[in-house]
Amino acid sequence: MKILDKYIIKSFTITFTSVFVILFFIFVLQGIWLFISELAGKDLDFFTIIKFLSFYAPTIVPLVLPLSVVLASIMTFGSFAENYEFAAMKSSGISLQRAMRMLTLFIFGLSIISFIFANNVIPKAQYKFLNLRKTIIQQRPAMAIAEGQFNPIGPAINIKVEKKTGANGQFLEDVTMHIKNTSAGLGANTVIKAKNGVLRSDENSNYLQLELLDGNYYENVIPKKYEERNKHPFAKSSFKKYILNIDLTKLNENNGDNGDITSEKMLTLNELNYTIDSLQNNYNKDIVSFAENTVQRNDYVFQLNRVQNIDKENNVDNILTVFSNTEKQKILEMAISNTSSTEFSIQNSQSDLEYKKKNINSHWVVVHEKFIIAFSCLLMFFIGAPLGAIIRKGGIGLPIVFAIVIFIAFHFMNTFGKKIAEEDTIPVALGMWISSIILTPLALFLTYRATNDIGIMINFDWLIDPIKKLFSRFSKN
């Protein structure tokens, strides 16, 4: 390796390391705000909080790494151009393409490392992160509930406790619970108020047991007739002891995208391929089974053979003429019943198949994410390095503006493509790689113009000159 290559790699490495550390620290702080409801006011020791954040930290690397690469590339090459170091290289016969050669190999190695990191480290961190939250709640059940505020537990339960006592805060005072009936969609349908409560858990169980003492139970009654709902009927009862089991896995359903820890994110590439194959086979079997059950339920083949036999025996054009009015009425009722049953079955099966298809798509999304992390390093480098050489600005001024704009565009397209791919609106591969497909031509364009010393300006004289001539004619007239 020549002295020039060592100098370029050293300059880039120092800038990249500084930028990565700063951005990583900023995103970790953002993670603290994301999980502040789980950390604040729940009597956790400092070591547990450090473990909590350390298991969360690897998940932000896919965000920090591309931004660090593009920003470090613009700053490094912009500084070379601003200080006329590229001019000195060109005067010595060294082109920009030659200057980027060893650094390109360095970025390629960084891409491989990022893929290995995404395939091995991030899944383990996700697994440990989820299990740490579960362990904390099992050992300290009161962590799931903070004092003086409503705490969401899953999609349907909110609980508020005025005071917690005991070694682990397991004894509760003045408990209020709102339980929403998700099927009705009419808000908090059940309210439970109790003077005292006790939280219990078992390390070998996924459930948290809440025992309420001396309380009242209020439930909205929804009449079948719509006009009776204006009376606001409700049922009230009192109890000495009321036991409620809370599924600990439901505690992860209200944390947004960054905190949503699903099983597919804990799998490596080989495990994902095996899981996707199993899910796809089950999905295909469900489709075949649904079609066969629909045919058997309606028994179309049997009915068709019967109609053909009657038609041949009686030589009639309308098959209904051979039945009496009573039989026609029964046939009509049977047809209506079969149609309604088939429609209900189709709707339920459609919802089930859509859910399974989304689950398959979610696994494919994670597969593509592992490769996108690696490719994004190369993409951001071939956008940032030539752009820095073209704008000829180093430091932390204009390069930060360009880097943020490029990264926001990349991240927005990634997020948008991921969402519509999971919903099966477009193919998963297209949705996940849409940002790379759009930005790769930009990287090639900037690299070509920078290596040929053309600059970023494009000649539009072929379009502007005819317009100028047209206006000059009008001005003369």
N, C-alpha and C positions, 0 to 999 in steps of 0.2 A: 504494500500500500504506500502510495506516494505521500509526500508531505502535504500537498494540496488537499488530497482526499481526507487525511487525518484532520486537517484544519476545518474543512467543511463539516465533517461528521461531529467533531468536537463542538463547533459553534451550534449546530442544530441540536445536539444532545443536551447541552446546557440549557438552551432556550426551552426545549420540549419538557425537560424535567421540571423546570421552574413553573411553567404554565400548567403542567399536569398536576403538580402538588397544590397549586393555588385553586384550580378549578375543582379538584377532588375535595378539598376542604370546604369549598362553597357548597357543593352538592351534598356533602355529609351534613352540613348545617341545615340544608333544606330537608334532609331526611329526619333530622331531629324535630323540626316543626311538623313533619308529616305524622310522626308517631308520638307527638307531645302528649296526647290524651292517654297513651299507654305508659308513659314514663313519669309524668308529673303527678305528684301527690299520692304515690302508691308505695312509698317506703322501700324503694329499691336501693341496694348498696351500689357504690361506684363501680365495682368490678362487674356486676351484672349489667349495668348500663353500657360499659365498654364492650362486653361480649355482644350485647344486643346490637350496637352500632357496627362492630367489626364483622358480624355475620351479614349485616345489611349492606356494608360498604362495597363488596364485589359486584352487587347488582347495578351500581351506578357507573361502573367502568365502561359499558357500551355507550353511555352518553358522554363521558369525559374524554375518552380516547380519540374519537374523530375530531372533536372540537380542539383538543390539544394539538393534534397533527396539523390541521389546517392553519391554526394560529401561529404555531412555531414555524411552519413553512413560510408563511407570508412575512413574518418578522425577520427570519434569518436571511432569506433571499432578498427581501426588501432592503435590509441593512447592507448586504453585499453591493447591491446596485446603487444605493444612496452614497456609499463611501467609495465609489468608483473601483471597487475590487473586481467586479465583472469586466470593467473596461481594461484593467491590467491583465486579466486572464485572456481576454480576446486579443490583446496586443501581443501576447506570448503564443498565440495560436491555439488556445484552449477554448472550446465552444461551451455554451451553457449545457448542451446535451452531455458533453464529456464531464463537466463539473457535477452533474446530477447522477452520474453512473453509480458510484459507490454508495451514495446516499439512497438511491433507489433500491439497491440490494439490502441496505440496512432497514428500510421501510418494509420491504418484502419479508425480511426476518421478523420484524415486529408484527406483521399480519399473521404469520404462522403462530407466533407466541399468543396473540390475542385469540386465535381460534382454539388453541389448546386450553387457554384460560376459560373461554366461554363453554367449552365442552366438558371440562373436568372440575374447575374451581367453583364456578357460579352454581351449578346444580347442587354441589355439596353445601355451599353456603346457604342456599335456599332451604335445603333440608334441615340444616342445623338451626337456621333462623326460626322456622316454623316450630320445631321441637323445643327450642328455648322458650318461645312464647307459651307453648302448651305446658312445659314444665313449671314455669313461673306461676301460671294460673293454678296448676294442681297443688304446688307447694304453698302458694299464697293465694287462696281462692279470691280474697278481697281485691286482688289486683284488677280483676275484671270490672270492678265497680269503684268509682271515685265518689267522695262525699260531696253532697250539696249540688249535684248536677245529674241530669238524665244521661244514662249510659246505654248506647245501643248494643244489644246482644243479638246478633243475627238480624234478618230483615223484618222481624215482626214484634220484637220485645224491646221496650225501653224501661229502665229501672232507675230509681232515685233513692238514695239513702242519706239521711241527715247526719248520722254518726256511726262510726265503726269502732269497736273495742276488741280486746283479746290480743294474744301474742301475734297472730297473723291477720288481725282485723276480720275474723270470721263471724263475730257477733254484730248484728245490725240493729239499728233503732230507727223507727219511723220510716217504714219502707213503702214506696209507691211504685206500682208497676202498671204500664200501659201495654196491652197486648192487642195487636192489630189483626183483624180477620182479613188475610190477604185475598181470599176468594171473593169476599163481598166488596172490597175496595171502598169502604165507607169510613175510613179513619180508625181511631182507637175504639174498638168494639167492646173491649173488656178492661176494666180498671180494678186493680186489687190494692187495698191499703191494709197494712198490718203494723202493729205496734213494735214487734220484734221479729228478728229473723236470724237464721244460722246457715252459714255456707259450709258445705262439706265436699270433699273430693277424694278420689282414689287414684294413686299413681298408675294403676293398670286400667283405668277407665277413661273414656273420652267424654264423660259426662260430669257436669258440675251440679251438685244437688243443693237446691235452695229450699229450706224449711221455714215457712212463715207461721207466726204464732199470733193469735188474738187479732183477727182482722175481719174485713168485709170484702165482699165480692160483688162487683157491679157489672152487668152485662147488657148491652143494647140488644133489644129483640127486634128483628127485622120481619115485619108482617109480610105475608104473601101478596096481599092487596096493596097497591101503591098508595091509594088514598088514605089508608090507615097509618102510614108512616109519619104523617104530620102530628100525630098524637105523641110521638117520641116515647114509646113504651120501653121499659127496661126491667130487668130482674135483679133483685138484691138478696144476698144471703150472707150470713156470718159464719165464721169458722174458728175453731180453736187451733187447728193445725192444718196447714196446706203445704204439700210437697210438690216442687216443680223441678224437673230435670232439664238442664241446659246443655245442649250439644256444644262442646268446645270448638269444634270445627267451624261453627257459625260465627265465631269471633273474627274471622278473617274476611267477612263478606262486606265490610263497610270501610275499607281502607283505600279505595281508589285504585288506579292502575299500578302505581308504584308499589303498593302494599299487597296487591292481589297475588297471593302465592298459591299457584295451582300445581297439581301433581306433575304435569308435563314439563314444567320448568325445573324439576328436580332430576330429570333424566338426561343421560348422555346420548350421543348420536346413535350408538348401537341399540340402546334400550328404546329410544324413540322409534327406530325402524321396526323393531319387533312389536312394539305396542300398536303402531299405526297399522301394521299388517293384520294384527288380531282384530282391531276395531273395524277395519275395512271389510274383513271377511264376515264379521257379525252383522255389519250394516247391509251387505249384499244378501245374506241369508234372511234378514228381516224383511227386505223388499220382496223376495220370492215368497216367503211365508205369508206376508200380507196379501199378495196377489192371489195365492192359492186359497186362503181363507175367505176372501171376498167372493171368489167363484163358487166355492163350496157352500157358502151361506145362502147365496141366491139360487144355486142349483140351476143355472141357466141351461146346461146340457140336458138335464132331465126334462125341464119344461119345454125345450125346443123339440125333443123327440116326441113328447106327448102331443104337442100341437100338430106336428107333421102327421102323426098317426090318425088323429081325429080328422084332420083336413082330408086325408086320403079316404077315410071311411065314409064321410058325409058329403064330400065334394062341395064345400061351402067356401065362400070368399071371406066372410068375417067369422072368426072363431067364436066370438061372443054370442052368436045367434044360437049356438047349441046349448047354452046355459039358461037357466031360469033367472028371473029377476033377483030372487034371494041369493042364488049362487053368484050372480054378477056383483051384488053388493058385497058379499064376502070376499070375492076376488079383488074388488077395489080396495077394501079395507086392508087386505093382506098386502097388496102392492104398496099402499101408502106406508104401512108399518115396515115393510122390507126396505123401502126407499129411505125412510127416516133412520132406520138402524144402520143401513149402509153409509149414509152421509155422516152420521155420528162416528162410526168406526173409521171412516176416511180422515175426518178431522183429527181424531185422537192419534191415529197412526202417522198422519202428516206432522203433527207437533213432535211426536217421538222421534221420527226420522230426521226432522230438522235439527233437533237437539243433538242427536248422534253425529250428524254431519258437521255441525259446528264444533263438536268435540274433536273430530278427526282433523278439521281445519286448524284448530288451536295447536294440535301436536305438530302439524306441518309448519305452522308459523314459527314455532320454537326451532325446528330444524333449519329453516332458512335464516333465522336470526343469528345462528352460530356462524354461518358463512358470510352474512352481511357485515358482521363486526370486523372480520378479516379484510373483506373487500373495501370497506369504508376507509381503512387506513391508507390504502393505495389511492383511492379516489380523492380523498382530501389532500393528499400530498401532491398529486398531479394537477389539482386546482390551485392550491396555495403556493407552491414553489414558483410556477411560471407567473402567477398573478403578482407575487412579491417582486419578481424581476421586472415586470412591466410597470407597476406603479412606482417603483423605486423609492419606497418609503419603509423605513424600519421603525423600531420602537413600539410604543403601545398606543399610538394615536389612530391613524387611518387603518392599519392592519386589523385592529380589533373590530372596527366597524365592518370591514369586508368579511372577516371570519365569522362574526355573529350572524350576518345576513345569510351567508352560505350555509352555516350550520342550522339556522332556523328553517330555511327552505328544505334542507335534507331531512331534518327531524319531522317537520310537518308532513312532508310527503310520505315518510316512513310510517308515521302514526295513522294517516288517512288510509294508506294502502293496507295496513294491518287490519284496521277496523272493517273495511269492506270485504277483505279476504276472509276474515273469520265469519262474516255473515253470509258467505258463499255468493256474494254479488258478482265477483270476478274470480278467476282462478287464483289460488294462493300464491303461486310463483310470480304471477304478474303483479299482484298487490304488494308483495314483499319487496320486489326488485324495481318497483316503479320509480323510486327516487334515484336509484343507480342508473336506470335506463335514461332518465332525463338529464342527469348531471354528467354522465360519461362523455357525451358529445362536447359539453362545455370544457371538460378537462382536456380532451384532445385538441380543441380549438385553441385554448390558452397555451398549451404546450407547444403546438405548432408555431404560433405567432411569437412566443418568447424565444424558442430555439432559432428561429429565422430572423430575430431582431426586427420584427415588423411593428410591434406595438399592438395595443388593444383597439386603436381607432380603425374603423372600417371606412373605405372610400365609398361614399354615396353620391359622387358626382354624376353618375349615370342617371340618378333619379332627380337630383336637385337642378342640374343644368337645364332640362326642358321646362321646369317650372319657372326658373329665372327668365328664360327667353319669353315665356308666355306673359309674365308680368311686365317685362320691358316693352312688349308690343302695346299692351293696354296703356302704359304710362305715356308712350309717344302719342297714341290717339287722344 
